Amino acid sequence: VYELASGGFVRKVSVEVVEGTDTPEVQVSAVALETDEHRERFVLRGAAGVPFTFSEGEDGKITVLLHGEVFLPEGGFPQSDLFSEISVSQGPEGAEIAFSPSDRSKIWGYDLFNSGEDAILQFSKRPKRSQTLGKPLEHLTVMLDPGHGGNDSGALGVLQLDGPTEAEL
């Protein structure tokens, strides 16, 4: 786990450490929207490997900062079911994309990952209860932690060993 300057943490498997101070120059050739019943994905063509940060405002607005000289296409972002407005601005640190949700409760998570030459901004939709009789959680994955005992304290409530142990909870 890496500790971020902002005070948060990120898993090592989720990042690639790049040494040096060079900022990338990236021309995104197009932005496409892929959607299904579980998620919306904005595909940024040609933007793989661009450093980024997420922030979320009290109003639920999700902002993605693509660090470096990142140039987005003129047409902006396609119309989305999850967001009432998507605005793009260029600042000194890079391209900032602000997503204003039409309904905050419909978004259950977000991520940015690479696929080939593209960067994928993925927003997960709130799961829907299954209509199959007797199977309300059909198509959902439920993870259960069986607990711990003895010398194994289990998971900690806060990273860096200063939170309550699972056994204490």
DSSP file with accessible surface (Angstrom, degrees, kcal/mol):
  #  RESIDUE AA STRUCTURE BP1 BP2  ACC     N-H-->O    O-->H-N    N-H-->O    O-->H-N    TCO  KAPPA ALPHA  PHI   PSI    X-CA   Y-CA   Z-CA
    1    1 A V              0   0   92      0, 0.0     2,-0.4     0, 0.0    10,-0.2   0.000 360.0 360.0 360.0 134.1    0.0    0.0    0.0
    2    2 A Y  E     -A   10   0A  92      8,-3.0     8,-2.1     0, 0.0     2,-0.5  -0.872 360.0-135.3-101.8 138.7    1.3    3.5   -0.9
    3    3 A E  E     -A    9   0A 116     -2,-0.4     6,-0.2     6,-0.2     2,-0.2  -0.793  22.9-139.8 -90.6 132.1    0.4    6.5    1.3
    4    4 A L    >   -     0   0   73      4,-3.1     3,-2.0    -2,-0.5    -1,-0.0  -0.579  17.8-120.8 -90.8 154.1   -0.6    9.5   -0.8
    5    5 A A  T 3  S+     0   0  118      1,-0.3    -1,-0.1    -2,-0.2     4,-0.0   0.803 113.6  64.1 -60.8 -27.0    0.3   13.1   -0.1
    6    6 A S  T 3  S-     0   0  106      1,-0.1    -1,-0.3     2,-0.0     3,-0.1   0.555 123.3-104.1 -73.9  -8.7   -3.4   13.8    0.2
    7    7 A G  S <  S+     0   0   48     -3,-2.0    -2,-0.1     1,-0.3    -1,-0.1   0.299  87.2 107.5 102.9  -9.4   -3.6   11.5    3.2
    8    8 A G        -     0   0   28     -5,-0.1    -4,-3.1     1,-0.0    -1,-0.3  -0.191  60.1-126.2 -90.4-172.4   -5.2    8.6    1.4
    9    9 A F  E     -A    3   0A  69     -6,-0.2     2,-0.3    -3,-0.1    -6,-0.2  -0.947  14.4-165.3-135.2 155.2   -3.9    5.2    0.4
   10   10 A V  E     -A    2   0A  38     -8,-2.1    -8,-3.0    -2,-0.3     2,-0.2  -0.996  29.3-108.9-141.7 142.6   -3.7    3.3   -2.8
   11   11 A R    >   -     0   0  156     -2,-0.3     3,-1.7   -10,-0.2     4,-0.3  -0.475  23.9-128.8 -70.3 142.5   -3.0   -0.4   -3.4
   12   12 A K  G >  S+     0   0  122      1,-0.3     3,-1.4     2,-0.2    -1,-0.1   0.842 107.8  60.0 -60.9 -33.7    0.4   -1.1   -5.1
   13   13 A V  G 3  S+     0   0  120      1,-0.3    -1,-0.3     3,-0.0    -2,-0.0   0.670 100.0  58.7 -70.0 -13.4   -1.3   -3.3   -7.7
   14   14 A S  G <  S+     0   0   70     -3,-1.7     2,-0.3    99,-0.0    -1,-0.3   0.480 104.8  52.4 -93.2  -5.0   -3.3   -0.3   -8.8
   15   15 A V    <   -     0   0   61     -3,-1.4     2,-0.5    -4,-0.3    -5,-0.0  -0.900  61.4-146.5-131.8 160.6   -0.4    2.0   -9.7
   16   16 A E        -     0   0  154     -2,-0.3     2,-0.5    33,-0.0    -3,-0.0  -0.996  24.7-135.7-124.0 121.0    2.7    2.1  -11.7
   17   17 A V        -     0   0   89     -2,-0.5     2,-0.5     2,-0.0    -2,-0.0  -0.680  21.6-171.1 -80.3 124.5    5.6    4.2  -10.2
   18   18 A V        -     0   0  113     -2,-0.5     2,-0.2     2,-0.1    -2,-0.0  -0.981  11.3-145.8-119.3 122.5    7.3    6.4  -12.8
   19   19 A E        +     0   0  178     -2,-0.5     3,-0.2     2,-0.0     2,-0.1  -0.552  55.4  45.0 -87.3 150.6   10.5    8.2  -11.8
   20   20 A G  S    S-     0   0   70     -2,-0.2    -2,-0.1     1,-0.1     0, 0.0  -0.428  80.7 -95.8 110.5 177.7   11.4   11.6  -13.1
   21   21 A T  S    S+     0   0  132     -2,-0.1     2,-0.2     2,-0.1    -1,-0.1   0.348  71.9 124.7-117.0   2.0    9.7   14.9  -13.6
   22   22 A D        -     0   0  155     -3,-0.2     0, 0.0     1,-0.0     0, 0.0  -0.462  50.0-146.4 -66.0 134.4    8.7   14.8  -17.2
   23   23 A T        -     0   0   86     -2,-0.2    45,-0.1    27,-0.0    -2,-0.1  -0.861  21.4-115.7-100.5 138.6    5.0   15.3  -17.8
   24   24 A P        -     0   0   46      0, 0.0    45,-2.3     0, 0.0     2,-0.5  -0.333  14.1-144.0 -71.8 151.7    3.4   13.4  -20.6
   25   25 A E  E     +b   69   0B 140     43,-0.2     2,-0.4    45,-0.1    45,-0.2  -0.984  28.3 176.5-112.8 119.1    1.9   15.1  -23.7
   26   26 A V  E     -b   70   0B  21     43,-3.1    45,-3.2    -2,-0.5     2,-0.7  -0.989  24.0-159.6-130.8 130.5   -1.2   13.2  -24.8
   27   27 A Q  E     -b   71   0B 122     -2,-0.4     2,-0.5    43,-0.2    45,-0.2  -0.938  17.6-147.9-106.5 108.9   -3.6   13.9  -27.6
   28   28 A V        -     0   0    0     43,-3.0    18,-0.2    -2,-0.7     3,-0.1  -0.680   7.0-161.3 -76.3 121.4   -6.8   12.0  -26.9
   29   29 A S        -     0   0   90     16,-1.8     2,-0.3    -2,-0.5    -1,-0.2   0.813  63.9 -13.8 -79.3 -28.9   -8.2   11.2  -30.4
   30   30 A A        -     0   0   40     15,-0.5    15,-2.5    43,-0.1     2,-0.5  -0.982  52.6-134.4-165.1 159.1  -11.8   10.4  -29.3
   31   31 A V  E     -C   44   0C  21     -2,-0.3     2,-0.3    45,-0.2    13,-0.2  -0.994  27.0-175.0-122.9 122.4  -14.0    9.8  -26.3
   32   32 A A  E     -C   43   0C  29     11,-2.1    11,-3.2    -2,-0.5     2,-0.5  -0.881  17.1-138.4-116.7 150.7  -16.5    6.9  -26.6
   33   33 A L  E     -C   42   0C  50     -2,-0.3     2,-0.5     9,-0.2     9,-0.2  -0.939  16.2-175.5-110.5 124.7  -19.2    5.8  -24.2
   34   34 A E  E     +C   41   0C  89      7,-3.1     7,-3.3    -2,-0.5     2,-0.4  -0.985  14.8 176.1-115.1 129.4  -19.8    2.1  -23.6
   35   35 A T  E     +C   40   0C  77     -2,-0.5     2,-0.3     5,-0.2     5,-0.2  -0.969  13.5 158.9-137.6 147.5  -22.7    1.2  -21.4
   36   36 A D        -     0   0   70      3,-2.2     3,-0.3    -2,-0.4    -2,-0.0  -0.834  60.7 -76.6-146.0-170.9  -24.5   -1.8  -20.0
   37   37 A E  S    S+     0   0  145     -2,-0.3     3,-0.1     1,-0.2    -2,-0.0   0.691 127.4  41.5 -69.5 -14.4  -26.8   -2.6  -17.1
   38   38 A H  S    S-     0   0   75      1,-0.2    87,-2.7    86,-0.1     2,-0.3   0.673 120.1  -1.5-105.7 -21.1  -23.9   -2.6  -14.6
   39   39 A R  E     - D   0 124C  70     -3,-0.3    -3,-2.2    85,-0.3     2,-0.4  -0.990  49.5-128.7-161.9 163.7  -21.6    0.3  -15.7
   40   40 A E  E     -CD  35 123C   1     83,-2.4    83,-3.0    -2,-0.3     2,-0.5  -0.991  26.0-165.3-119.9 135.1  -20.8    3.2  -17.9
   41   41 A R  E     -CD  34 122C  74     -7,-3.3    -7,-3.1    -2,-0.4     2,-0.6  -0.986  10.5-158.2-124.4 125.9  -17.3    3.4  -19.4
   42   42 A F  E     -CD  33 121C   0     79,-3.0    79,-2.9    -2,-0.5     2,-0.7  -0.916  16.1-152.7 -99.2 118.2  -15.8    6.4  -21.1
   43   43 A V  E     -CD  32 120C   1    -11,-3.2   -11,-2.1    -2,-0.6     2,-0.9  -0.839   3.5-159.1 -96.7 116.5  -13.0    5.3  -23.4
   44   44 A L  E >   -CD  31 119C   0     75,-3.3    75,-2.0    -2,-0.7     3,-1.7  -0.836  21.1-137.4 -97.1  99.3  -10.3    7.9  -23.9
   45   45 A R  T 3  S+     0   0   83    -15,-2.5   -16,-1.8    -2,-0.9   -15,-0.5  -0.414  81.4   4.6 -64.9 121.5   -8.6    6.8  -27.1
   46   46 A G  T 3  S+     0   0   36     -2,-0.2    -1,-0.3   -18,-0.2    72,-0.2   0.580  98.1 109.0  86.2  12.4   -4.8    7.1  -26.9
   47   47 A A    X   +     0   0    2     -3,-1.7     3,-1.6    72,-0.1    71,-0.2   0.245  36.1 140.6-108.1  15.1   -4.6    8.1  -23.2
   48   48 A A  T 3   +     0   0   33     69,-2.1    71,-0.2     1,-0.2    66,-0.1  -0.283  69.6  20.2 -59.8 138.7   -3.2    5.0  -21.6
   49   49 A G  T 3  S+     0   0   50      1,-0.3    -1,-0.2    69,-0.2   -33,-0.0   0.433  80.8 145.3  86.3   0.0   -0.6    5.6  -18.9
   50   50 A V    <   -     0   0    9     -3,-1.6    -1,-0.3     1,-0.1    18,-0.1  -0.554  53.5-119.1 -71.8 127.7   -1.7    9.2  -18.1
   51   51 A P        +     0   0   64      0, 0.0    16,-2.4     0, 0.0     2,-0.3  -0.401  43.7 176.1 -64.0 144.8   -1.2   10.0  -14.4
   52   52 A F  E     -F   66   0D  70     14,-0.2     2,-0.3    60,-0.1    14,-0.2  -0.964  24.6-157.7-148.2 160.5   -4.5   10.9  -12.8
   53   53 A T  E     -F   65   0D  71     12,-1.7    12,-2.8    -2,-0.3     2,-0.3  -0.988  12.5-146.4-137.9 148.9   -6.2   11.8   -9.5
   54   54 A F  E     +F   64   0D  54     -2,-0.3     2,-0.3    10,-0.2    10,-0.2  -0.855  15.8 178.5-107.4 149.6   -9.8   11.6   -8.4
   55   55 A S  E     -F   63   0D  68      8,-2.1     8,-3.0    -2,-0.3     2,-0.4  -0.982  12.8-153.6-145.2 152.8  -11.7   13.9   -6.1
   56   56 A E  E     -F   62   0D 106     -2,-0.3     6,-0.2     6,-0.2     2,-0.1  -0.992  10.9-146.4-130.9 126.7  -15.3   14.0   -4.9
   57   57 A G    >   -     0   0   32      4,-2.6     3,-2.0    -2,-0.4    -2,-0.0  -0.376  30.8-106.3 -86.1 166.6  -17.1   17.1   -3.7
   58   58 A E  T 3  S+     0   0  186      1,-0.3    -1,-0.1     2,-0.1    -2,-0.0   0.786 121.1  60.1 -61.6 -26.4  -19.8   17.2   -1.1
   59   59 A D  T 3  S-     0   0  103      2,-0.1    -1,-0.3     1,-0.1    45,-0.1   0.437 122.7-106.6 -81.5   1.5  -22.4   17.7   -3.9
   60   60 A G    <   +     0   0    2     -3,-2.0     2,-0.2     1,-0.3    -2,-0.1   0.392  69.0 150.1  90.1  -3.5  -21.3   14.4   -5.3
   61   61 A K        -     0   0   66     39,-0.1    -4,-2.6    -5,-0.1     2,-0.6  -0.435  35.9-149.1 -65.9 131.5  -19.4   15.8   -8.3
   62   62 A I  E     -FG  56  99D   3     37,-2.5    37,-3.2    -6,-0.2     2,-0.5  -0.922  12.7-165.8-106.2 121.9  -16.6   13.5   -9.3
   63   63 A T  E     -FG  55  98D  22     -8,-3.0    -8,-2.1    -2,-0.6     2,-0.5  -0.928   6.0-165.5-113.7 132.4  -13.6   15.3  -10.7
   64   64 A V  E     -FG  54  97D   0     33,-2.9    33,-3.0    -2,-0.5     2,-0.6  -0.974   5.0-159.8-115.2 124.7  -10.8   13.5  -12.6
   65   65 A L  E     -FG  53  96D  24    -12,-2.8   -12,-1.7    -2,-0.5     2,-0.8  -0.936   3.2-158.3-106.0 117.6   -7.5   15.4  -13.2
   66   66 A L  E     -FG  52  95D   3     29,-3.2    29,-1.7    -2,-0.6     4,-0.3  -0.873  24.4-137.3 -93.7 108.3   -5.4   14.0  -16.0
   67   67 A H  E     + G   0  94D  48    -16,-2.4    27,-0.3    -2,-0.8     2,-0.2  -0.400  60.0  23.2 -74.0 144.5   -1.9   15.2  -15.2
   68   68 A G  S    S-     0   0   11     25,-2.0     2,-1.4   -45,-0.1   -43,-0.2  -0.576 114.6 -30.2 102.9-167.6    0.4   16.6  -17.8
   69   69 A E  E    S+b   25   0B  93    -45,-2.3   -43,-3.1    -2,-0.2     2,-0.5  -0.708  73.8 166.8 -89.8  90.3   -0.3   18.2  -21.2
   70   70 A V  E     -b   26   0B   0     -2,-1.4     2,-0.6    -4,-0.3   -43,-0.2  -0.936  18.4-163.4-112.1 123.4   -3.5   16.2  -22.0
   71   71 A F  E     -b   27   0B  75    -45,-3.2   -43,-3.0    -2,-0.5    -2,-0.0  -0.933   5.0-159.0-112.8 120.4   -5.6   17.5  -24.9
   72   72 A L        -     0   0   26     -2,-0.6   -43,-0.1   -45,-0.2   -41,-0.0  -0.661  30.8 -93.1 -95.3 153.0   -9.2   16.2  -25.2
   73   73 A P    >   -     0   0   33      0, 0.0     3,-1.3     0, 0.0    -1,-0.1  -0.222  33.1-114.4 -65.6 156.2  -11.1   16.3  -28.5
   74   74 A E  T 3  S+     0   0  192      1,-0.2    -2,-0.0     2,-0.0   -44,-0.0   0.826 106.8  67.9 -59.2 -36.5  -13.4   19.3  -29.3
   75   75 A G  T 3  S-     0   0   79      1,-0.2    -1,-0.2   -44,-0.0     2,-0.1   0.619  89.9-151.7 -67.3 -10.8  -16.7   17.4  -29.2
   76   76 A G    <   -     0   0   31     -3,-1.3   -45,-0.2     2,-0.0    -1,-0.2  -0.412  41.6 -26.0  75.5-150.4  -16.4   16.8  -25.4
   77   77 A F        -     0   0   30      9,-0.3     9,-0.1    -2,-0.1     3,-0.1  -0.743  66.5-106.8-104.9 146.5  -18.0   13.8  -23.8
   78   78 A P        -     0   0   41      0, 0.0    -1,-0.1     0, 0.0     2,-0.1  -0.241  49.4 -82.7 -65.3 158.6  -21.0   11.8  -25.0
   79   79 A Q        -     0   0  155    -46,-0.1     2,-0.3     1,-0.0     5,-0.1  -0.371  52.2-158.1 -63.4 136.9  -24.4   12.1  -23.3
   80   80 A S        -     0   0    5      3,-0.5    -1,-0.0     1,-0.1   -40,-0.0  -0.893  26.0-145.1-122.2 149.2  -24.6    9.9  -20.2
   81   81 A D  S    S+     0   0  121     -2,-0.3    -1,-0.1     1,-0.2    21,-0.1   0.781 103.3  49.1 -78.4 -28.7  -27.5    8.4  -18.2
   82   82 A L  S    S+     0   0    6      1,-0.1    20,-2.5    20,-0.1    21,-0.7   0.738 108.7  55.2 -83.4 -23.3  -25.6    8.7  -14.9
   83   83 A F  E     -H  101   0D   4     18,-0.3    -3,-0.5    19,-0.2     3,-0.1  -0.937  53.1-164.7-123.1 133.4  -24.5   12.4  -15.3
   84   84 A S  E    S+     0   0D  80     16,-2.2     2,-0.3    -2,-0.4    -1,-0.1   0.769  86.0  14.8 -80.0 -26.8  -26.5   15.5  -15.9
   85   85 A E  E     -H  100   0D 115     15,-1.3    15,-3.0     2,-0.0     2,-0.4  -0.992  56.2-170.9-149.6 140.3  -23.4   17.5  -16.9
   86   86 A I  E     -H   99   0D  38     -2,-0.3     2,-0.4    13,-0.2    -9,-0.3  -0.977  18.1-174.0-129.8 115.8  -19.8   16.6  -17.8
   87   87 A S  E     -H   98   0D  46     11,-2.4    11,-2.9    -2,-0.4     2,-0.4  -0.872   8.6-158.8-115.4 148.1  -17.5   19.6  -18.1
   88   88 A V  E     +H   97   0D  61     -2,-0.4     2,-0.3     9,-0.2     9,-0.2  -0.978  14.0 170.9-125.5 134.2  -13.9   19.8  -19.3
   89   89 A S  E     -H   96   0D  60      7,-2.4     7,-3.3    -2,-0.4     2,-0.5  -0.981  26.6-133.4-139.8 154.5  -11.3   22.4  -18.5
   90   90 A Q  E     +H   95   0D  99     -2,-0.3     5,-0.2     5,-0.2   -21,-0.0  -0.932  32.6 169.2-109.1 125.4   -7.6   22.8  -19.1
   91   91 A G  E >   -H   94   0D  35      3,-2.8     3,-0.7    -2,-0.5    -2,-0.0  -0.675  51.4 -87.2-124.8-177.0   -5.5   24.0  -16.1
   92   92 A P  T 3  S+     0   0  143      0, 0.0     3,-0.1     0, 0.0   -24,-0.1   0.774 126.1  46.0 -65.5 -24.7   -1.8   24.3  -15.3
   93   93 A E  T 3  S-     0   0  126      1,-0.3   -25,-2.0   -26,-0.1     2,-0.3   0.607 123.8 -84.1 -93.2 -14.4   -1.7   20.8  -13.9
   94   94 A G  E <   -GH  67  91D   2     -3,-0.7    -3,-2.8   -27,-0.3     2,-0.4  -0.965  69.3 -22.2 147.4-161.4   -3.6   19.1  -16.8
   95   95 A A  E     -GH  66  90D   0    -29,-1.7   -29,-3.2    -2,-0.3     2,-0.5  -0.738  52.9-156.7 -90.1 129.5   -7.1   18.4  -18.1
   96   96 A E  E     -GH  65  89D  83     -7,-3.3    -7,-2.4    -2,-0.4     2,-0.5  -0.926   6.2-168.5-110.7 126.3   -9.9   18.4  -15.5
   97   97 A I  E     -GH  64  88D   0    -33,-3.0   -33,-2.9    -2,-0.5     2,-0.5  -0.970   5.4-163.1-116.0 120.0  -13.1   16.5  -16.2
   98   98 A A  E     -GH  63  87D   7    -11,-2.9   -11,-2.4    -2,-0.5     2,-0.6  -0.926   0.6-162.8-109.6 122.2  -16.0   17.1  -13.8
   99   99 A F  E     -GH  62  86D   0    -37,-3.2   -37,-2.5    -2,-0.5   -13,-0.2  -0.919   1.1-163.4-106.4 115.6  -18.9   14.7  -13.7
  100  100 A S  E     - H   0  85D  19    -15,-3.0   -16,-2.2    -2,-0.6   -15,-1.3  -0.882  21.0-134.3 -99.9 111.3  -22.1   16.0  -12.1
  101  101 A P  E     - H   0  83D  22      0, 0.0   -18,-0.3     0, 0.0     3,-0.3  -0.339   6.8-147.6 -67.5 141.9  -24.3   13.0  -11.2
  102  102 A S  S    S+     0   0   64    -20,-2.5     2,-0.3     1,-0.3   -19,-0.2   0.810  97.0   8.7 -73.9 -28.8  -28.0   13.2  -12.1
  103  103 A D    >   -     0   0   69    -21,-0.7     3,-2.0     1,-0.1    -1,-0.3  -0.847  68.9-154.5-152.8 110.0  -28.7   11.1   -9.0
  104  104 A R  G >  S+     0   0  138     -2,-0.3     3,-1.4    -3,-0.3    -1,-0.1   0.803  92.3  64.0 -56.9 -32.9  -25.8   10.3   -6.5
  105  105 A S  G 3  S+     0   0   54      1,-0.2    -1,-0.3    -4,-0.0    21,-0.0   0.654  92.2  64.8 -70.4 -13.6  -27.4    7.1   -5.3
  106  106 A K  G <  S+     0   0  102     -3,-2.0    20,-2.1   -24,-0.1     2,-0.6   0.605  88.4  77.2 -83.9 -11.9  -27.1    5.5   -8.8
  107  107 A I  E <   +E  125   0C  25     -3,-1.4    18,-0.2    -4,-0.3     3,-0.1  -0.888  49.2 172.0-105.6 122.2  -23.3    5.6   -8.7
  108  108 A W  E     -     0   0C 158     16,-2.8     2,-0.2    -2,-0.6    17,-0.2   0.271  63.1 -24.7-112.1   9.4  -21.6    2.9   -6.6
  109  109 A G  E     -E  124   0C  26     15,-0.7    15,-2.5     2,-0.0    -1,-0.3  -0.835  51.9-147.5 159.8 164.0  -18.0    3.3   -7.5
  110  110 A Y  E     +E  123   0C  73     -2,-0.2     2,-0.3    13,-0.2    13,-0.2  -0.984  14.2 170.1-153.0 158.9  -15.5    4.6  -10.1
  111  111 A D  E     -E  122   0C  82     11,-2.0    11,-2.9    -2,-0.3     2,-0.4  -0.978  23.4-139.3-160.9 161.8  -12.1    3.8  -11.4
  112  112 A L  E     +E  121   0C   9     -2,-0.3     2,-0.3     9,-0.2     9,-0.2  -0.998  32.8 159.6-129.7 128.4   -9.6    4.6  -14.2
  113  113 A F  E     -E  120   0C  70      7,-2.0     7,-3.5    -2,-0.4     2,-0.3  -0.940  35.5-107.2-143.9 165.8   -7.6    1.8  -15.8
  114  114 A N  E     -E  119   0C  83     -2,-0.3     2,-0.3     5,-0.2     5,-0.2  -0.744  23.1-179.0 -98.8 145.0   -5.7    1.2  -19.0
  115  115 A S  E >   -E  118   0C  68      3,-2.8     3,-2.2    -2,-0.3     2,-0.2  -0.879  66.0 -56.0-140.8 103.1   -6.7   -1.1  -21.8
  116  116 A G  T 3  S-     0   0   68     -2,-0.3    -1,-0.1     1,-0.3     0, 0.0  -0.434 121.8 -16.7  63.3-124.0   -4.2   -1.3  -24.7
  117  117 A E  T 3  S+     0   0  153     -2,-0.2   -69,-2.1    -3,-0.1     2,-0.3   0.446 124.6  85.1 -90.4  -0.6   -3.6    2.3  -25.8
  118  118 A D  E <   - E   0 115C  31     -3,-2.2    -3,-2.8   -71,-0.2     2,-0.4  -0.701  67.0-139.5-107.6 153.6   -6.7    3.6  -24.2
  119  119 A A  E     -DE  44 114C   3    -75,-2.0   -75,-3.3    -2,-0.3     2,-0.5  -0.917  20.9-151.3-104.2 136.5   -7.6    4.9  -20.7
  120  120 A I  E     -DE  43 113C  12     -7,-3.5    -7,-2.0    -2,-0.4     2,-0.7  -0.945   7.5-161.0-114.8 119.4  -11.0    3.7  -19.4
  121  121 A L  E     -DE  42 112C   1    -79,-2.9   -79,-3.0    -2,-0.5     2,-0.5  -0.893  21.5-168.2 -94.0 113.4  -13.0    5.8  -16.9
  122  122 A Q  E     -DE  41 111C  29    -11,-2.9   -11,-2.0    -2,-0.7     2,-0.5  -0.909  15.1-171.6-113.7 131.6  -15.5    3.4  -15.4
  123  123 A F  E     -DE  40 110C   1    -83,-3.0   -83,-2.4    -2,-0.5     2,-0.3  -0.982  18.4-142.2-119.5 119.4  -18.5    4.3  -13.3
  124  124 A S  E     -DE  39 109C  39    -15,-2.5   -16,-2.8    -2,-0.5   -15,-0.7  -0.647  14.5-135.0 -84.3 136.3  -20.4    1.4  -11.6
  125  125 A K  E     - E   0 107C  47    -87,-2.7   -18,-0.2    -2,-0.3   -19,-0.1  -0.544  32.0 -91.3 -86.4 152.9  -24.1    1.6  -11.4
  126  126 A R        -     0   0  133    -20,-2.1    -1,-0.1    -2,-0.2   -20,-0.0  -0.414  52.0-109.9 -59.3 130.4  -26.1    0.7   -8.3
  127  127 A P        -     0   0   45      0, 0.0     2,-0.4     0, 0.0    -1,-0.1  -0.351  29.2-135.9 -66.5 148.5  -27.0   -3.0   -8.5
  128  128 A K        -     0   0  174     -3,-0.1     2,-0.2     1,-0.0     3,-0.1  -0.815  22.2-105.0-104.7 145.7  -30.6   -3.8   -9.0
  129  129 A R        -     0   0  186     -2,-0.4     8,-0.2     1,-0.1     2,-0.1  -0.464  43.4-109.4 -67.1 135.6  -32.5   -6.5   -7.2
  130  130 A S        -     0   0   19      6,-2.2    -1,-0.1    -2,-0.2     5,-0.1  -0.347  12.9-147.4 -67.0 145.8  -33.1   -9.5   -9.3
  131  131 A Q        +     0   0  179      2,-0.1     2,-0.4    -3,-0.1    -1,-0.1   0.442  64.5 115.4 -90.9  -1.0  -36.6  -10.2  -10.5
  132  132 A T  S >  S-     0   0   61      3,-0.4     3,-2.3     1,-0.1     6,-0.2  -0.584  78.5-110.7 -72.8 122.6  -36.0  -14.0  -10.4
  133  133 A L  T 3  S+     0   0  174     -2,-0.4    -1,-0.1     1,-0.3    -2,-0.1  -0.278  99.4   7.1 -56.4 127.0  -38.2  -15.5   -7.8
  134  134 A G  T 3  S+     0   0   73      1,-0.1    -1,-0.3    -3,-0.0     3,-0.1   0.460 115.9  82.5  80.9  -0.1  -36.2  -16.7   -4.8
  135  135 A K    X   +     0   0  117     -3,-2.3     3,-1.6     1,-0.1    -3,-0.4  -0.494  42.1 157.0-133.2  66.1  -32.9  -15.2   -6.1
  136  136 A P  T 3  S+     0   0   49      0, 0.0    -6,-2.2     0, 0.0    -1,-0.1   0.756  78.7  46.8 -66.1 -21.3  -32.9  -11.5   -5.1
  137  137 A L  T >  S+     0   0  102     -8,-0.2     3,-2.1    -3,-0.1    -8,-0.0   0.209  77.8 145.6-105.2  17.0  -29.1  -11.3   -5.3
  138  138 A E  T <  S+     0   0   60     -3,-1.6     3,-0.1     1,-0.3    -8,-0.1  -0.248  71.2  18.6 -55.7 137.6  -28.7  -13.1   -8.6
  139  139 A H  T 3  S+     0   0  146      1,-0.3     2,-0.3    -9,-0.0    -1,-0.3   0.516 104.0 109.9  75.8   7.3  -25.8  -11.6  -10.7
  140  140 A L    <   -     0   0   67     -3,-2.1     2,-0.5   -13,-0.0    -1,-0.3  -0.861  62.9-137.8-108.8 150.3  -24.2  -10.0   -7.6
  141  141 A T        -     0   0  134     -2,-0.3     2,-0.5    -3,-0.1    -3,-0.0  -0.931  17.7-167.3-105.7 124.3  -21.0  -11.1   -5.8
  142  142 A V        -     0   0   92     -2,-0.5     2,-0.5     2,-0.0    -2,-0.0  -0.961   5.7-155.6-113.6 124.7  -21.2  -11.1   -2.0
  143  143 A M        -     0   0  173     -2,-0.5     2,-0.4     2,-0.0    -2,-0.0  -0.884   7.8-167.4-103.6 129.1  -17.9  -11.5   -0.1
  144  144 A L        -     0   0  155     -2,-0.5    -2,-0.0     3,-0.0     3,-0.0  -0.943  12.0-150.3-114.5 136.1  -18.0  -12.9    3.4
  145  145 A D        -     0   0   90     -2,-0.4     3,-0.1     1,-0.1    -2,-0.0  -0.919   9.1-150.8-103.4 117.3  -15.1  -12.7    5.8
  146  146 A P        -     0   0  129      0, 0.0    -1,-0.1     0, 0.0     2,-0.1   0.568  39.8-121.3 -70.8  -4.2  -15.2  -15.7    8.1
  147  147 A G        -     0   0   32      2,-0.0     2,-0.3    -3,-0.0     7,-0.1  -0.240  22.1-106.3  90.6 174.8  -13.5  -13.9   11.0
  148  148 A H        +     0   0   79      5,-0.1     2,-0.3    -3,-0.1     5,-0.1  -0.899  29.4 172.3-139.8 167.3  -10.4  -14.6   12.9
  149  149 A G    >   +     0   0   50     -2,-0.3     3,-1.8     5,-0.0     5,-0.1  -0.949  47.9  30.5-162.8 179.8   -9.2  -15.8   16.2
  150  150 A G  T 3  S-     0   0   83     -2,-0.3    -2,-0.0     1,-0.3     0, 0.0  -0.369 126.9 -13.2  63.1-131.7   -6.2  -16.9   18.2
  151  151 A N  T 3  S+     0   0  177     -2,-0.1     2,-0.8     2,-0.0    -1,-0.3   0.583 117.4  91.6 -79.7 -10.9   -3.1  -15.0   17.1
  152  152 A D    <   -     0   0   85     -3,-1.8    -1,-0.0     1,-0.2    15,-0.0  -0.771  54.2-172.7 -91.2 110.1   -4.7  -13.7   13.9
  153  153 A S        -     0   0   54     -2,-0.8    14,-1.5     1,-0.2    13,-0.6   0.662  30.2-144.1 -75.7 -16.5   -6.2  -10.3   14.7
  154  154 A G        -     0   0   14     12,-0.2    -1,-0.2    11,-0.1    -5,-0.0  -0.359  47.5 -11.1  82.6-165.9   -7.9  -10.1   11.3
  155  155 A A        -     0   0   59     10,-0.1    11,-1.5    -2,-0.1     2,-0.3  -0.271  67.1-125.8 -69.1 152.8   -8.3   -6.9    9.2
  156  156 A L  B     -I  165   0E  59      9,-0.2     9,-0.2     1,-0.1    -1,-0.1  -0.768   8.9-133.4 -99.1 148.2   -7.6   -3.5   10.7
  157  157 A G  S    S+     0   0   48      7,-2.5     2,-0.4    -2,-0.3    -1,-0.1   0.781  93.1  28.2 -70.3 -27.8  -10.2   -0.7   10.6
  158  158 A V  S   >S-     0   0   76      6,-0.2     5,-0.8    -3,-0.0     4,-0.5  -0.993  92.1-105.8-134.5 142.4   -7.6    1.8    9.4
  159  159 A L  T > 5S+     0   0   80     -2,-0.4     3,-0.5     1,-0.2    -2,-0.0  -0.154  95.7  45.4 -62.0 161.3   -4.5    1.3    7.3
  160  160 A Q  T 3 5S-     0   0  121      1,-0.2    -1,-0.2     2,-0.1     0, 0.0   0.776 120.5 -80.0  73.5  29.8   -1.0    1.5    8.9
  161  161 A L  T 3 5S+     0   0  149     -3,-0.4    -1,-0.2     1,-0.1    -2,-0.1   0.666 106.4 105.2  65.2  20.6   -1.8   -0.6   12.0
  162  162 A D  T < 5 +     0   0  119     -3,-0.5    -1,-0.1    -4,-0.5    -3,-0.1   0.323  58.2  84.9-117.1  13.8   -3.5    2.1   14.0
  163  163 A G  S   <S-     0   0   16     -5,-0.8     2,-0.1     1,-0.1    -3,-0.0  -0.526  90.1 -76.7-105.2 173.0   -7.2    1.1   13.7
  164  164 A P        -     0   0   53      0, 0.0    -7,-2.5     0, 0.0    -6,-0.2  -0.402  51.4-115.5 -65.1 147.1   -9.3   -1.4   15.7
  165  165 A T  B  >  -I  156   0E  27     -9,-0.2     4,-1.3     1,-0.1     3,-0.3  -0.414  22.1-112.0 -78.3 162.1   -8.7   -5.0   14.8
  166  166 A E  T  4 S+     0   0   46    -11,-1.5     3,-0.4   -13,-0.6   -12,-0.2   0.898 119.5  56.1 -60.2 -38.4  -11.5   -7.1   13.3
  167  167 A A  T  4 S+     0   0   73    -14,-1.5    -1,-0.2     1,-0.2   -13,-0.1   0.862 104.6  52.9 -63.6 -34.8  -11.6   -9.2   16.5
  168  168 A E  T  4        0   0  139     -3,-0.3    -1,-0.2   -15,-0.2    -2,-0.2   0.785 360.0 360.0 -71.2 -26.8  -12.2   -6.0   18.6
  169  169 A L     <        0   0  153     -4,-1.3    -1,-0.2    -3,-0.4    -2,-0.2   0.802 360.0 360.0 -79.6 360.0  -15.1   -5.0   16.3
